[in-house]
Every structure is written in C-alpha cells, then in structure tokens.
Amino acid sequence: GALGGGGGGGEGLAWAVTRNWILYNSPLEEATGGNSEGDTVAETEAKAAHGGLLLALGLHKHLGALEKPDLYRYLNKGHEATTVGLLLGMAAHHSGTADPVANIIIRMHIPNTYDSSGASASVASELTSSAQAAALAALGLLYLGTNNRQIAEFLLSEMGRRPTTDRCEDRESYSLSAGLALGLVTLGGGGSGGGSDG
C-alpha cells in the first residue's frame, strides 16, 4: 500500500509516520486558511477527521514527529475537534511521563492553572468547554500513575469548582473529566502512603 506495510501477519508497522506525512494530510491549511467560519460540510468533516487522526497518532506514539511550531499552528487554528484530538493525542503519546512541553501546552487550555493576575478569566472566555474538558483528561493521561500530589489536589479542586457559565452540561463534562483525570493520576497507587510532590 501507499503507507508501506509489512505484508500482513502481525509483523507490526513497517513504516514510520513522519512530520511531512502528518502535515501533508492536514486539511487545515487549505483555501479557508483554517478559519472555521464559512467551511463547507465536507471541510468541517475533514477537519474533525484530522483531529481524530491526531488522537490516533498519539495513541500509537507517532506525535513525536511534530515539532513545537507545528503544535502551535494546529492549536492556533482554533478548530475544536483538532484541538481536542491534539491535546489528548499528545497526552497519550507522553502518558505517565509528565513531559514539560506537553504539560505547558495542556495547562494553557485549563484556565484555573494561570496566575492570579486575571489572565485566567480572559483566557477562559476564549476556550471552548470541550477543549477545557479534554485538557483536564489530557492532564490525567500525562501524569498517569505518577501519584503526583499537586496534580491530584488540583484535579480534586476542579471537580468541585463552581460553574462559571449557566450551561449545566458544560459543568458536568468538566467535572467528569477532572474525576477521570484524578483516577488516572492515582491509578495503581492504592497501597502507597503518599504521592510525589513534584
């Protein structure tokens, strides 16, 4: 096939996913310049499918082919499904490692992780609720099984945080994501006396 292939029989992948292959298959750079307004149904579906592809590539540990500027360009496009797919894919790629670059990118999508200077409120208004919920789940994947006390306490506080909007379903998805993330962070730590503070 076009992507190589090992001839069958469970040999594993005989090809590597490259940065160029990922970017070449991205529908975000086409005629609309990545702007979601005015997209046709086909363009919207292609962007959503690419978000799913980014998640799949992360699950298979192929997102390391992308460089920091590529990640920024993807997130700067503002397409919701792409943002969600990239956040979760990046976290899956780095699961359990607390990778500093992935950590920064994920935390940029969680408003309550900003300082008290008021930046949180302005950023929160620009983030979709789906991206915020995905970022919480991604944080859990990134810290999978680490029992990091600081992250666990943050996620616990996010579960009970008062809603900032009137949209009840957004609050429920946010709390659920925080709870799932908390479970991922503390996974396998039932018998330990405490977690790491880092």
Residue pairs with C-beta under 8 A, 6 or more apart in sequence:
3 15
4 13
4 14
4 15
5 13
5 14
5 15
6 12
6 13
6 14
7 14
16 62
16 65
17 57
17 60
17 62
17 65
18 65
19 65
19 66
19 67
19 70
21 65
22 54
22 57
22 62
22 65
22 66
22 70
23 29
23 70
25 50
25 53
26 50
26 74
27 43
27 46
27 47
27 49
27 50
28 34
28 47
28 50
28 73
28 74
28 77
28 79
28 82
30 43
32 38
32 39
32 43
34 76
34 77
34 78
34 79
36 44
36 47
36 78
36 79
36 80
39 47
47 79
47 81
47 82
48 81
48 82
50 81
50 82
50 85
51 79
51 80
51 81
51 82
51 83
51 84
51 85
51 86
52 81
52 85
53 85
54 63
54 74
54 82
54 85
54 86
54 89
55 84
55 85
55 86
55 88
55 89
55 92
56 89
57 63
57 89
57 93
58 85
58 86
58 88
58 89
58 90
58 91
58 92
58 93
59 89
59 92
59 93
61 93
62 93
63 86
63 89
63 90
63 93
64 93
66 74
68 101
71 86
71 90
71 105
74 82
74 83
74 86
75 83
75 86
75 105
80 128
80 130
80 131
83 109
83 128
83 131
83 134
84 130
84 131
84 134
87 105
87 106
87 109
87 131
87 134
87 135
87 138
88 134
88 137
88 138
88 141
90 102
90 105
90 106
90 138
91 102
91 106
91 137
91 138
91 139
91 140
91 141
91 142
92 141
93 102
94 102
94 142
95 141
95 142
95 144
96 142
96 143
96 144
96 145
96 146
97 142
98 142
98 143
98 146
98 148
98 198
99 142
102 138
102 142
103 139
103 142
106 135
106 138
106 139
106 142
107 113
107 135
107 139
108 123
108 135
109 127
109 131
109 132
109 134
109 135
110 132
110 135
110 136
110 139
110 158
111 120
111 121
111 123
111 124
111 127
111 132
112 120
112 154
112 157
112 158
112 161
113 120
113 154
114 120
114 123
124 132
124 164
129 165
129 167
129 170
129 173
129 174
130 173
132 174
133 170
133 173
133 174
133 176
133 177
134 177
136 155
136 158
136 174
136 177
136 178
136 180
136 181
137 177
137 180
137 181
137 184
138 181
139 151
139 155
139 181
139 185
140 155
140 177
140 180
140 181
140 182
140 183
140 184
140 185
141 181
141 184
143 151
143 184
143 185
144 184
144 185
144 187
145 184
145 185
145 187
145 188
145 189
146 185
146 195
146 196
147 185
147 186
147 189
147 192
147 194
147 195
147 196
148 185
148 195
148 196
148 197
148 198
149 194
149 195
149 196
149 197
150 197
150 198
151 185
152 182
152 185
152 186
152 195
155 178
155 179
155 181
155 182
155 185
156 178
156 182
158 174
158 175
158 178
159 175
159 178
159 179
159 182
160 175
161 174
163 170
163 171
165 171
186 195
189 195
